Amino acid sequence: YCVEFRTERLSQHCALERRPFARWMRYLREGHTVCVACQPPAMSPATRRCSGDGHGAHGDKILHWEAIGNSQCQGTWKKIRQLEHCSCPLVHSFLFT
């Protein structure tokens, strides 16, 4: 499944990222919608959910995230909706880990 979030805040360290494998962080923007996929390697076998997917969060609940590979690239987002069948666009798409 996938979850759409609206990025509320993010640290300046995301925009400063220069390493080739982490350049995607420079494209994060406040106010943008991102799509995050929950795939089997990241799922809890017991719950079949990914940690941090915002399950049960609705409305104005602010959730925190952190980028893998640069713990200084972090921020907050709000859950928009969960999609049982992923249709994430290629840009602004991420994976739970």
C-alpha positions in Angstrom: 0.0 0.0 0.0 1.0 3.6 -0.3 0.4 6.7 1.8 0.2 10.3 0.5 1.5 13.0 2.8 1.7 16.8 2.5 5.2 18.0 3.6 4.8 20.7 6.3 8.3 21.5 7.3 11.8 20.3 6.4 15.3 21.1 7.6 17.7 23.2 5.4 20.1 20.2 5.4 17.9 18.5 2.8 18.5 21.3 0.2 22.3 21.2 0.9 22.7 17.5 0.2 25.4 17.0 -2.6 26.2 13.3 -2.4 25.1 11.5 -5.7 23.0 8.8 -4.0 21.2 11.4 -1.9 20.5 14.2 -4.3 16.8 13.3 -4.2 16.6 15.2 -0.9 17.1 18.5 -2.7 13.8 18.1 -4.4 11.7 18.0 -1.2 9.6 21.1 -0.8 7.3 22.4 1.9 3.6 22.1 0.8 4.3 19.4 -1.8 2.5 16.1 -1.7 4.7 13.0 -1.6 3.7 9.3 -2.0 5.4 6.7 0.2 5.2 3.0 -0.5 5.1 0.4 2.2 6.6 -2.8 0.7 7.1 -6.2 2.4 10.8 -5.8 3.5 9.7 -2.8 5.7 6.4 -4.3 6.9 6.0 -5.8 10.3 5.1 -9.4 9.9 2.6 -9.2 12.7 0.7 -6.1 11.6 1.5 -6.0 7.9 2.0 -2.3 8.3 5.1 0.0 8.0 6.2 1.9 11.0 5.5 5.6 10.6 2.7 5.2 8.0 0.4 7.4 10.1 -2.1 4.6 10.7 -4.9 6.1 12.7 -3.7 9.7 12.0 -6.3 12.0 10.5 -6.8 15.7 10.0 -4.2 18.0 11.5 -1.9 15.4 13.2 1.7 16.3 12.5 4.0 13.3 11.9 7.8 13.4 11.9 10.1 11.8 9.3 13.9 11.5 8.8 15.7 10.7 5.6 18.0 7.6 5.5 21.5 8.5 4.6 21.3 12.0 6.1 19.7 12.2 9.6 19.9 16.0 9.4 17.4 16.0 6.6 14.2 15.7 8.5 10.8 17.3 8.8 7.1 16.9 9.4 4.2 16.0 7.2 0.4 15.4 7.5 -1.3 12.3 6.2 -3.6 12.9 3.3 -4.8 9.4 2.5 -3.8 5.7 2.2 -4.0 4.0 -1.1 -4.4 0.2 -1.1 -3.2 0.0 -4.8 -0.2 2.2 -5.3 -0.1 4.6 -8.1 2.7 6.8 -7.0 4.2 9.1 -9.6 8.0 8.6 -10.3 8.8 12.0 -8.9 8.1 12.6 -5.2 7.8 8.9 -4.4 9.6 7.2 -1.5 9.7 4.0 0.4 9.3 3.3 4.1 12.4 1.5 5.5 
